[in-house]
C-alpha cells in the first residue's frame, strides 16, 4: 500500500481514496474513467537487476533536457493567482518509476521556476514546492521515497494510478512532467492478437512498422491513450500551466525496425521464438504475447498534440540527447542486457511465468553478443522534447 495523503474533507473533495485507488465522480465525458489498464512496472529495489541500477540512458536524457526545461519555463510559464498568502507551486511527474531520474527532473523544474519567480517577485515569500510522484499502484514507491532528498526543498507525495485517467483535483497543478513513459500503451490493440484480423501481428512481438495494418492498430491505440492523457491533464493544470514531456519516438520517415530500438526488441523476439521452438514455452503463449509499446514518428506525435484544443504547443524538438547513443560494440552487451531486464522483467514474468525470466535474459545476453552486426546500419531513435501550455 502506497501512502496517499490529503487534507480535504471527503464531503467536498473531488477525489476519494478507496482501497488504494484514486476515484473521481463522473462530471463530463472528458473526465469519464476508463477500465484499469495492465501494469508492468520497472524492476524495483536497488539490486543488480533493478531499474535504479540500469536506467543510465534515461538519466542522460533527463539531464540533457535541463537547459530546454529552463528556457521553456523562462519563456512560457506564467505566475497567476500567486500572492504573499498563496505561494504553493505544484509539480507532478507522471510515470515516475523508482530511480533518481524523477528526482533530477523535478529538481530541474524547481530550479528554473524558483529563479524566474524570484526575479519577477523579489518581495514575495519564496514558493513552497509540492512534488507529486505518480505511477501505477504496484510501482516500487518505497525505493523512490528512500532516495528523497533530506533538504526539505519540497513536499513529496506518492500518487498511485493510471495517468491516462484523472489523478488530481481540477486546476491544482502548475507543471506536469513525463519522461520515457508515454510510449507504454494502456493496453494492446486487440486486433493484433486476432488470427482473423489483417492486423494480426503473427511474425513479431512488437510493432516493427513493416506491416501497415499492425502499425495502424498500434498508432490508433497510442492516439487514444494520448487523447486521454492530455484531456486528464487539461482538467488538472491551471490556465497557463505547462506540460513538459519527453517521448521515445522515431525520426520522420523511419520505421521502428530500422532503429536501435527495433533491433533491440528483435533480439528479445529471437530468444522467445527459440524457446518456443525448443518447447521451453508454448507457441500459444508466444502468439499471445506482444510488447505494449509504440514509438510514434515525430510528425504523428505532433498531429496528435496539435489536435487537442486545451493546449498550445510551445516546443517540439526531436533532437534531445541524440548524441548519447553509444556504438554497439561488445562492451555494451551486459549493460544493454541489464537495462532490458529492468524494463521487461515484469512483463515477461506476468505472461510466461517467473521460471522463464532468468533463461530469457541469459539467452538475450548471448544472442545480443552474436548479433551486434544487426545494429550497425540502424538509425538513432528520436527523443522528442515537447512543451505544451494550458490555454
C-alpha positions in Angstrom: 0.0 0.0 0.0 1.4 3.4 -1.0 0.7 6.2 1.4 -1.6 8.9 -0.1 -2.3 11.9 2.0 -4.8 14.7 1.5 -6.3 17.3 3.8 -9.7 17.9 2.0 -12.9 16.9 3.8 -14.3 13.9 1.9 -17.7 15.6 1.5 -16.1 18.4 -0.5 -13.2 16.6 -2.2 -13.2 16.0 -5.9 -11.4 12.7 -5.3 -11.5 9.8 -2.9 -9.1 7.1 -1.9 -10.8 3.8 -2.0 -8.8 0.6 -1.3 -5.6 2.2 -2.7 -7.3 3.6 -5.8 -7.9 7.2 -6.6 -11.6 7.6 -7.7 -13.5 10.6 -9.1 -17.1 11.4 -9.6 -18.3 11.4 -13.2 -18.6 15.0 -14.3 -18.2 15.3 -18.1 -17.3 12.9 -21.0 -13.8 14.2 -20.8 -13.5 13.0 -17.2 -15.1 9.6 -17.6 -13.0 6.9 -16.1 -11.8 4.1 -18.4 -11.2 0.5 -17.3 -8.0 -0.1 -15.4 -5.0 -0.9 -17.7 -2.4 -3.6 -17.3 0.6 -2.6 -15.3 4.2 -3.6 -15.9 6.4 -1.6 -13.5 10.1 -1.3 -13.9 12.1 -3.7 -11.7 12.1 -2.4 -8.1 14.6 -2.3 -5.4 18.2 -1.3 -5.9 19.8 -4.6 -6.7 21.8 -5.7 -9.7 18.8 -6.1 -12.0 16.9 -3.1 -10.7 15.8 -0.1 -12.7 17.6 2.1 -10.3 20.9 0.5 -11.3 20.0 0.2 -15.0 18.4 3.4 -16.2 21.6 5.4 -17.0 20.5 6.3 -20.5 17.2 7.6 -19.3 19.1 9.7 -16.8 21.2 11.2 -19.5 18.1 12.2 -21.4 16.7 13.9 -18.3 20.0 15.8 -17.7 20.3 16.8 -21.4 16.8 18.3 -21.2 17.7 20.6 -18.3 18.6 23.7 -20.5 15.5 23.2 -22.6 13.3 22.9 -19.5 14.8 26.1 -18.1 14.2 28.0 -21.3 10.6 26.8 -21.6 9.8 27.9 -18.1 11.5 31.3 -18.7 9.6 31.8 -21.9 6.2 30.3 -21.3 5.3 29.8 -17.6 3.0 32.4 -16.1 2.6 33.0 -12.4 -1.1 33.7 -11.9 -3.1 33.7 -8.7 0.1 33.9 -6.6 0.3 36.4 -3.7 2.1 36.8 -0.4 -0.6 34.5 1.1 -0.7 31.9 -1.7 2.7 30.5 -2.7 2.2 26.7 -3.1 3.5 25.5 -6.5 2.5 22.0 -7.5 4.5 19.8 -9.8 3.5 16.2 -10.9 5.7 13.6 -12.5 3.7 11.1 -14.5 5.3 7.7 -14.8 7.9 8.5 -12.2 9.2 4.9 -11.8 11.6 4.1 -9.0 15.0 5.6 -9.7 16.6 9.0 -9.1 15.7 10.2 -12.6 12.4 11.6 -11.5 14.2 13.5 -8.7 16.6 15.0 -11.2 13.8 16.0 -13.5 11.7 17.6 -10.7 14.8 19.4 -9.3 15.5 20.9 -12.8 11.9 22.2 -12.9 12.1 23.6 -9.3 15.4 25.4 -10.0 14.0 27.1 -13.1 10.7 28.1 -11.5 12.4 29.4 -8.4 14.8 31.6 -10.5 12.0 33.0 -12.6 9.6 33.6 -9.7 12.3 35.4 -7.6 13.2 37.6 -10.5 9.6 38.6 -11.1 8.5 38.8 -7.4 11.6 39.7 -5.4 9.5 41.0 -2.4 7.2 37.9 -2.2 7.9 35.0 0.1 9.6 32.1 -1.7 7.4 29.4 -3.3 6.6 26.3 -1.4 7.0 23.4 -3.8 4.8 20.3 -3.7 6.0 17.4 -5.9 3.6 14.6 -6.6 5.1 11.4 -7.9 2.7 9.2 -10.0 3.0 5.7 -11.3 0.9 2.5 -11.2 -0.1 1.1 -7.9 2.5 -1.7 -8.0 5.4 0.7 -8.7 8.1 0.5 -6.0 7.4 3.8 -4.4 9.3 2.7 -1.2 12.6 2.7 -3.1 11.8 6.1 -4.5 10.9 7.5 -1.1 14.1 6.2 0.4 16.0 8.3 -2.1 14.1 11.6 -1.5 16.4 14.5 -0.6 16.5 15.4 3.1 17.0 19.1 2.4 13.3 19.8 2.7 13.3 21.8 -0.5 9.9 20.3 -1.5 7.0 18.4 0.0 6.6 15.0 -1.6 3.7 12.6 -2.0 3.1 9.4 -4.0 0.0 9.2 -6.2 -0.8 5.7 -7.4 -2.9 5.4 -10.5 -3.1 5.2 -14.3 -2.0 8.5 -15.8 -4.4 8.1 -18.7 -7.1 9.0 -16.1 -7.7 11.9 -13.8 -5.5 11.8 -10.8 -5.7 15.3 -9.3 -8.4 18.0 -8.5 -9.3 20.5 -11.1 -6.7 23.3 -11.7 -4.4 22.1 -9.0 -1.1 21.6 -10.9 1.2 24.2 -12.3 3.7 22.0 -14.1 3.2 18.4 -15.3 6.2 16.3 -16.4 6.6 12.9 -18.0 9.8 11.3 -19.4 10.1 8.0 -21.2 6.6 6.8 -20.1 4.1 7.7 -22.8 5.3 5.1 -25.3 3.8 2.4 -23.0 0.3 1.7 -24.1 -2.6 1.3 -21.7 -3.4 -1.9 -23.4 -2.6 -3.9 -26.6 -4.9 -3.3 -29.6 -7.0 -6.5 -29.6 -6.8 -6.9 -33.4 -3.0 -7.6 -33.3 -3.7 -10.9 -31.4 -6.7 -11.9 -33.6 -5.6 -14.5 -36.2 -8.6 -13.5 -38.3 -7.6 -9.8 -38.4 -5.5 -8.2 -41.2 -3.6 -6.5 -38.2 -2.7 -9.9 -36.7 1.0 -9.5 -35.6 1.9 -13.1 -36.3 5.6 -12.6 -37.1 6.8 -10.3 -34.3 6.3 -9.5 -30.6 6.5 -5.7 -31.2 5.4 -3.0 -33.7 8.1 -3.2 -36.3 6.3 -0.9 -38.7 6.7 -3.5 -41.5 3.0 -4.3 -41.6 0.8 -1.3 -42.4 -2.2 -2.8 -40.7 -0.3 -3.7 -37.5 1.3 -0.2 -37.4 -2.1 1.4 -37.8 -3.6 -0.6 -34.9 -0.7 0.4 -32.6 -1.0 4.0 -33.8 -4.7 4.1 -33.1 -4.2 2.8 -29.6 -1.4 5.4 -29.0 -3.6 8.2 -30.2 -6.4 7.2 -28.0 -4.1 6.9 -25.0 -2.6 10.4 -25.7 -6.0 11.9 -26.0 -7.0 10.5 -22.6 -3.7 11.7 -21.1 -4.0 15.2 -22.5 -7.6 15.5 -21.5 -6.9 14.4 -18.0 -4.0 16.9 -17.7 -6.1 19.7 -19.1 -8.5 19.3 -16.2 -5.7 19.2 -13.6 -3.4 22.1 -14.9 -4.1 25.7 -14.1 -4.6 28.1 -17.1 -1.1 29.0 -18.3 0.4 25.8 -16.7 2.9 23.8 -18.6 3.1 20.1 -19.6 6.8 19.1 -20.2 7.2 15.7 -22.0 10.0 13.6 -23.3 8.6 11.0 -25.6 10.5 8.0 -27.0 9.7 8.1 -30.7 11.0 7.7 -34.3 12.7 10.1 -36.7 10.4 11.3 -39.5 10.1 8.7 -42.3 11.7 5.9 -40.3 10.2 2.5 -39.3 10.9 1.1 -35.8 12.6 -1.9 -37.4 15.2 0.5 -38.9 16.2 1.8 -35.5 18.2 0.7 -32.5 15.0 0.2 -30.5 13.6 -2.1 -33.2 16.7 -4.2 -33.4 16.8 -4.4 -29.6 13.2 -5.8 -29.5 14.1 -8.2 -32.3 16.7 -9.7 -30.1 14.1 -10.5 -27.4 11.8 -11.8 -30.2 14.6 -14.2 -31.4 15.1 -15.5 -27.8 11.4 -16.2 -27.2 11.0 -17.9 -30.6 13.9 -20.2 -29.9 12.4 -21.1 -26.5 9.1 -21.8 -28.2 10.8 -24.0 -30.8 12.5 -25.9 -28.1 9.3 -26.4 -26.1 10.5 -24.3 -23.1 7.5 -22.0 -23.6 4.3 -22.9 -25.6 3.8 -21.5 -29.0 0.3 -20.4 -28.0 1.8 -18.3 -25.2 4.2 -16.7 -27.6 1.5 -16.0 -30.2 -0.5 -14.2 -27.4 2.4 -12.0 -26.4 3.3 -8.5 -27.7 5.2 -5.7 -26.1 2.7 -2.9 -25.3 4.9 -0.1 -26.6 4.5 2.3 -29.5 7.2 4.7 -30.6 5.4 7.5 -32.6 7.1 9.2 -35.6 7.7 12.9 -34.9 5.0 14.1 -37.3 2.4 11.7 -35.9 3.0 12.8 -32.3 2.9 16.5 -33.4 -0.5 15.9 -35.1 -2.0 14.3 -32.0 -0.8 17.1 -29.8 -2.0 19.9 -32.1 -5.4 18.3 -32.4 -6.1 18.9 -28.7 -7.8 22.2 -28.1 -6.9 22.5 -24.5 -3.2 23.1 -25.1 -1.0 25.2 -27.4 2.4 23.8 -28.5 5.4 25.8 -27.3 8.1 23.4 -28.3 8.6 20.1 -30.2 12.2 19.1 -30.7 13.2 15.5 -31.8 16.9 16.0 -31.3 17.1 15.6 -27.5 20.1 13.6 -26.4 20.7 12.4 -30.0 24.5 12.4 -29.4 24.2 10.0 -26.5 23.6 6.8 -28.4 26.6 4.5 -28.0 28.1 2.4 -30.8 27.1 -1.2 -30.4 30.3 -2.9 -29.5 31.0 -5.9 -27.3 31.4 -3.9 -24.1 27.8 -2.8 -24.2 26.3 -6.3 -24.2 26.0 -6.6 -20.4 24.7 -3.1 -19.8 22.1 -3.4 -22.6 21.0 -6.8 -21.3 20.6 -5.5 -17.7 18.6 -2.5 -19.0 16.3 -4.7 -20.9 15.8 -6.9 -17.9 15.0 -3.9 -15.7 12.4 -2.8 -18.3 10.8 -6.1 -19.4 11.2 -8.4 -16.4 7.8 -7.9 -15.0 6.1 -8.1 -18.4 7.9 -11.4 -19.1 7.1 -12.7 -15.6 3.4 -11.9 -15.8 2.9 -13.6 -19.2 5.3 -16.5 -19.2 5.9 -17.2 -15.5 8.7 -16.5 -13.1 10.8 -19.5 -14.1 11.3 -18.1 -17.6 12.8 -14.8 -16.6 16.4 -15.9 -15.9 16.6 -18.1 -19.0 15.2 -15.4 -21.3 17.8 -12.8 -20.3 20.7 -15.3 -20.3 19.7 -16.0 -23.9 19.4 -12.3 -24.6 23.0 -11.7 -23.5 24.2 -14.4 -25.8 22.0 -13.5 -28.7 23.0 -9.9 -28.5 26.7 -10.6 -28.4 26.3 -12.8 -31.5 24.2 -10.3 -33.4 25.8 -6.9 -32.8 26.1 -6.5 -36.6 22.3 -6.1 -36.7 22.7 -2.6 -35.1 25.4 -1.3 -37.4 23.1 0.1 -40.1 20.3 1.2 -37.8 19.1 4.8 -37.3 19.2 6.5 -33.9 15.7 6.8 -32.4 14.2 10.1 -31.6 13.9 11.5 -28.1 11.1 14.1 -28.6 11.0 17.0 -26.2 7.6 18.7 -26.0 6.3 21.7 -24.1 2.5 22.3 -24.1 0.8 25.3 -22.5 -2.7 25.0 -21.0 -4.9 27.5 -22.8 
